[in-house]
Amino acid sequence: SNEVLRDHTHVLSKVRAVLSVVERNLALWSNHNQQSNEAARKREERLSARELEAKQQQQMPDSGGSGGRRRGNRNMQQLSDDGRDGFQRTRGHKLVDNALDLYGFGVSSLLRRAEAPIP
C-alpha cells in the first residue's frame, strides 16, 4: 500500500512538472500570438472581460431575484465546474484554450503551405 502511494506520488510530481512546462510554453506562444494577431488579441480581451464580469457577479450578495445562484463571497476555488456558477476561466481552461489555439494555428499553417483549401 505504501509502495503504491509512493508510485502515485512520483507519477504526480512528474505530471505536475510536465504540465508546468507546457503551461509556460503555451502562455508564451499565446502572448506572442496576441501581439502579432489582432483577432487573437480581441478574443482575449472579450474572454478577460467576460471573466471579470462573472467574478463580479459571483461576489455580489444574493438579491433574492437570482434564484439563489449567486453565492456571496464564496472562494473562486470552491466553485463547481459545471457552468452553474457562470463563466469560468481556470488555469486548466486557459491551458486547454491555448493548446487548441496553437493546434488551430498549426493546422492552418500546414494547410496554407500545402495550398489546400481551408474549410
Protein Blocks (a to p, Z undefined) as FASTA:
>chain_A
ZZmmmmmmmmmmmmmmmmmmmmmmmmmmmmmmmmmmmklmmmmmmmmmmmmmmmmmmmpc
cehlnoomagcjadfklpccehpnopaddfklmmmmmmmmmmmmmmmmmmmmnopacZZ
